[in-house]
C-alpha cells in the first residue's frame, strides 16, 4: 500500500503576498539546516520553500524501528538518529545509506552538524561526535546518565503512590553549536558547554530536574527549559547565570508542568511553550515576561517557529495550530487539526509544515492556516486495531480503558503504531525529509508533470 496524499483548498492571492516577505527571512543556503530547527536560534525557518500543492513520495528508507529524531543536512546527506541506537547518514537524492554509527542506546536527539562534525546525544549517557563525511568517531562525552522524567501519580495514573516514568517524554536534548562550543541538556539535570573540537568541558550548570528541551543560543546567551518548570538563561561563554523564569507547576499530578518545548530566540525575545499549557515570550536580556498565551489545558510540546512577525505553534490534546503576532501575542489564526502534535512546525516559503501523531504530515497556508495537502503513512491507512476513527482522530475511549499506568503506556504505544510523526520536517532545495514512528525516513518532492504526448 502506498502512502496517500489529500489536497486542500489554497488561497493563492494571500499566499503570494506572504511568500515575498517570508522568503527574505529564510536562510539562503542549506548549511543553515544543520541543527534542530535550522540553527542555534531554533527559529524553525527552512532554507527553501516547500511544495504548496500535493508532492510525490521521492523515496523512503526503512530502519525497522521508531524514529523520533529530526533529520538535519550536511553536504548532500540527511543525518538522524533512531531507537536502535544508530546514527545514519543517507544520500539526500537517492535515500541510500552512506554511513551508520552505533551508540549503545536509543537516539531520540536531533544531531547538530558544524565544521564537519556531527554531535548527538544517546540514551547510553554519552554525547557522540562523529566525522560528518565518514561517520567515524572523533570524541564522546559522558553525562551523568539519561532517563525519562518520572514522578509519583503521574498524570493522575494509578497507583497514586508509584513513581512512574513518563511515556510522553519522548525526546532527549538536541545539541546546539555556536561559537566553537556544543551546548546540550541532560537527564542528570545539567546544561553542558563543551569544546566542539575536543569535547573538553567548558562549564556546566545545574537545574532542578531533567533537561530534555534543547538549548537555544543568541546574543552571547544560552537558554533552556527544565522539567522543574523553570526557564534558565546563562552566559554562553562563562556559564554565569543571567536569569531564570518560573512557569507553572503541578505538584499533584505533574501533568501541567515542565518544558519539553525548545525555545526560539528572535529580536531579543525568547519564545517557548510549556506543559503548563502556556506559550511565553520572555525578554532575552532581563528575563521578564513580555506576554503569554494560554491554550486552556493543552500542552505545547513542539517548539515554536518565528517568521514574518508571527509565532507558529501547535498543541497536544486540543490539536490546534496557532499563529500569534510576535510582538503582542495577539491571535492571527487558529486551525483545527486531527491529532496531538509533538512535532515542531516549520516555515518553508509560503507553507507551514507540521507532523501529527496520527501519521499525517500537514502543509498549511502560512497566512490563513488553511490546509493545502497532507501526507499519510501506510500504517495510518491500515489503522490496525482501530487506533484512529474514520476522520483520523485517536479512538481514545478504545485506547485507554482505565486510569492505570499500564493502560497509559500501552495506549501511547498503540497510538504510535500508526506511524506517528514526532520528528520535525527538514526542507532543503524544495524537498521535505521527515522520520516516522513506523521506522521510515521519508523524502517528498514537488510532483513532476507528465511529459506532453506527441
N, C-alpha and C positions, 0 to 999 in steps of 0.2 A: 504494500500500500504506500503510495507516495504522499508526503506531507502536502497539506492543502493550503490554499490562499482564499481569502474573501476580500473583495474590494468594497470600499465605502465611498460615500459622496465626497467630492472635493470642491472647496470654494476657491476657484482658481484665482480670481482677482485679488482677494485678500492675501493669498499665499505669495503671489508675485511681489506685492508691496513689502511683505515681511522678509522675504528672501534677500532682497537687495541689501538691507541693513544687517541681517543676521550673518551673511557670508563674510562681511567685513570683520566680524568678531571671531571668525573661525581661524584656527592655526593654519598657516599656509602650507605646511609640509607634513608628511606622515610621521616624521620623527617625534612630533609633539604628542603622539598617541602611544608612547612607550610606558605609560604608567596608568594606574586605575584612575578613571575619569579624565584622562588626557595627559595631565602633568601634575606637579606637586600642589597646584592651587585647587585641583579637584573640581573644575568648573563644569565638566560634562559636556563640552562642546567638541564635536568631531572635526577632523581635518578636511572633510569633504561632505558634499550633500548626499543624502540617501535617496533612493527612488521614491517618488511621490505617487507612483502607480504600482500595481502588482508586479513584484520582481519574480525571478525564477530561482529555483534551487540550483546553485552552481556546482557544489559538491558537499559531501559530509564525510567526516572521519569518525569512526566508532572506537571509543576507548573501552566499552563494556562496563563502565562504572559511572557513577554520578559526577557531573561537572558543576561545581559551584563557582570556581574561579572564573574571572573575566579574562578574555583574551587581550593581549597587547601586541604591538607591532615593532618589528626590528628588521630593517633591510630586507623586506620581502618575506619575512617569517611571521607567523602567528603563534604566539607563545602563551601557554596557560598551564594550570595545574589540574589535578583530578584526584578522586578519592582512592585510587590505587597507589598513591604516593609518587606518581610520576609527574615530572615537568616535561612537557612536549613542545617541540617546535615543528610546525607544519609549513610547507610551501604554500604561500597565500594564493597562488593561482591554481594549483592542482590538488591541494589537500594532502599531498604525500608527506610522509614522516621524514624529517631531516635529521632530528636527533631527539633523544629522550634521556633524562637523568632520573634515577630512582632515589627518593628520600625514604625514610622509614616510618612515614605516617601520611594520612590524607593531606591534600594540599588545597584547602578552600580559600587560600590567599591569592590575590592577583599579583603577578610578578611586576617588577619595575625594571625597565631597561634604560641604562645610561652608560655612555662611554664604553660600549662593548661588553658590558656586564649585565647579567640577569640576577636580580635579588628577589628571593621569595621565601615565605615562612611556611613551615610544615608542622603538622601535629607531632612530629618527632622531637619538637622543642628546639629546633635549630633554624636560623636564617641561613639559607644556602645561597651562595653567589657562584654563578656559572659563567663560562665564556658564551657570549650570545651567538657566536657563529658555530661553535662545535658542541656546546653543552658540557664541556669539560669543567670539573670543579676548580674553583680558584681559592675560596676560603669559606668557612662556615663559623657561625657564632651561636653559642648555646644560651638560650634564655633560661628562666627559672622553671620552664615547663609549660606546656599548652594543655588546656582543658576547656570544657564548656562552662558557662556561667551556671551556678547552682544556688538553690535557696530552699527553705522549708515551705511546704504547702504551695509550691509554685503554681501560679495561675488559678489558684483555688482547687487544685487537684488533690485527691485523697491517696494515701493517708496524710492528713494535715501536718503531722509531726515529722514526716520523712523529708530529708534533704534530697532534692531532685536536680538532675542535670537538665538544662533547658533544651528540648529538641529543636526549638525555633532559633537557637543560637547557632546559625549555620556557617558563619564566616570566621576566618582569622584575619587579623590586621594585615592590610596590604602596605608594603613599604612605600615611602616617598623618598625620592632622591633630589637633593638640592645642595648647591654649594660644596660639593665633594663629600657630603655626608648622606648616610642612609638612616631614615627615621622609621621606627616600627614599634607598634604596641605589642603587648604580650599578656597572656593569661596570668602571668605572675604579678600583674598589676602595675608594671612599669612601662614607661616610654623610653626607648633606647635611641641614642645617636651614635652611629658607628662610622668609622672612616670607610668610604666607599671602595677604596683601592685595597685596603689591607684587612678590614674587619676589626681594627682596634677600637675599643670602647672609648668614645669621647666624653660621654656623660650618660647618666640615666636618672630618671625622676619617678618617684612613686605616686600612684593614685590610690583610691580607696578600694578598688576591686578590679576584676578582669577588664582588660582593654582589647577589644576586638574591632573597634572602629579604626579607620585608617587615618593617620595624621595628614594635615594639610599645612603647607609651608608657603609663606609670603611675607614680604616686608621685614625679614630678619626674625620672624616668629614662627613657631610651630604650634598648632592647635590640635587637640584630640579629645574625644569624649571617652568616658569610662562607664562601666556598669554601676558605679556608685551614684550615678545621676548628676555628675559634675562634668563640665567642660573645662579643660585645662589649657593654659597658654604659657609657653616657655620661650626664652631667648634661644634662637636656633643655634647660636654658636656656643654659648656657655651653659645653657640649660637652666639658667636662673629663672625662677618663677616670675611671670608677669602678672597674671590674674587667674582666678578661677570663677566659674559661673555655676550656680546651683540651679538645676532644673527640678522637675517633680520627683517625689519619692513615694514609694508604695510599700511600707514595711509589713503589711498584712499578707499580700499575695505576690508581691514583686512583679506584678504584671505591668503596671504603669510607671516604669522606672528604667533608666539606663539608656545609653547611646549605642545603637548598632550602626546608625547612620554616620557617615563620614562628613566632616564639614567641607563646604566650598567657601573660598575667600575671593571676594571681588570688590574692588573700590573701597578697600579698608573695612569691609563688613564681612563677618563670619556668619554664614547661613547653615543651619544644621537642624535636622529633625530628631525627635526622641521617641522612645517607647512610652513617654508620658503623654503622647497624643498632641504634641505641640511642635510647631516649626518656629525656630528662633532666628532673629537677626541680632547679632552681637557686635559691638564696636571692637575692631581688632586692637586698637590702642588702649582703650580703657577697660574693656570687659563689661561695659554697661549695655543693657538691653535697648535696642532701637525699636523693635516691635516683635510681636509674636502672633501666630495664627493657630487657633485651636481646631483640631479635626473632630472634636467630640470625645470619642474614646477609642480611636483607631490609631495604631502605631504608625510611625514614619520610620521604616527600616532602611529603605533605599536612600541614597544620597541625592540632594537636590542638584539640579542643573541651573546655571545662571547665564542668561544671554538675552540680548535685546531689551535690557532693562526689566527683565522678568525673572522670576524664580519658578521653576517647574519641579513638582514633586508628586509622589503617589502614596497611597495609604494601603494598609493591610485589610482589615475586616470590612471596611466600608467600600473598598475597591474603587476609589476615586482618583482621578488625575486632576491636579490643580495647577493653575498658573496665577501667580500673585505679582503685583507691582513690587519691584525690588526695593524701591525707596521707602514705601509706606506699608507694604504688606496687604494692600487692598486687593481683593479678588478680581482677577481678569476673566477667568473662566473656570468652570468645574464640569468634568465629564465623567459619566458613569462607565466603568469598565466591568469585567465579568468576575474577576477573582482577585485574591490577595496579590500584592505586588511587593516583592523583596528586591527585585532587580531595580537598578537606578536608571532614571530617564537620561536620554542623550539627545542633544540638539544637533541635527545634521542637515544644514541648509534650511529648507522650509519645513522639514519633517521632525517631529518629536517621536522617538522610539522608546518603547517600554515593554519589558517582558513580564508575563503573568505566571503565577504558579499553576494555572490550568493548562500549561503547554502551548500558549499562544504568544507570539510577538506581535505587538500592535504598532502601527505607524499612524500618527495623528497630525493634523494640520497645526503648525506652531502658533498660529494666530487665534484660531477658534477652538482647537482641541477636537474637532470632528474627525471621525475615523476615516482614514484613507484606504488602508488594507490591513489584513492580518495573516500571519503565517502560523499554521498549526502542525504540531508534531504528529508522527504516526501513532504514538502511544495515546495521545489525547483523542485522536479519531477512533481508535479501537475502544478506548474507555472501558478497559477490563474492570469488572467488579462494580460498574455503575458509580464510579467516583464522581463523575460530572452529570449534571442534569442536562436536559435537551438544549438549554440555552448557554451551556458552557460554564455554569456556576458549580461550586462544590456542593455535593449532596451531603451536607454536614450532619443531618439527622442520622444518616446511614453510616457515616464515617466515624462519628464519635458517639458511642452508645452508652457512655457513663461518664462520671466525673473523675474516674480513676486515672492515675498517672499512666498506667499501661495503655488505656484507651487513647490518651493524648498522643503517646509515642506511636502507636500503631496507626492511628488515624492520620497523623502527619506523614508517616511513611507511605501510606496509601495515596495521599494527595500527591506526593512526589512521583508516584508511579506513572503519571500521565505525561511525564517529560517536563516538569516544572522548569521555568527559567528563573534561576537565582542569579545567573550570570548577567552582566551588563553588556550591551552591544558595543562592538568596535566597528567604526566606519572609516574605511580608507579607500580612496580612489573610486568612490561610489559603491563599493561592495560592503556588505554587512556580515560580520562574523559574531557568532554567539554560541555559548555552550549550554547544554541542557542536562537535566537530571536523567534523561534517557541514555546518557553516555556519549552523545554525539556533539561534535563541533560542526555547526552549520555555516555555510557560506552562501549568501544570497546576492544576486546582482540584477541590474536592470534587465528586464526581459528583452531579448533580441527580436527585432522584427523579421518576419518571414521574408525570404527573397521573393521579389516580384516574379510572377510567371511570365515567360516569353509569349 
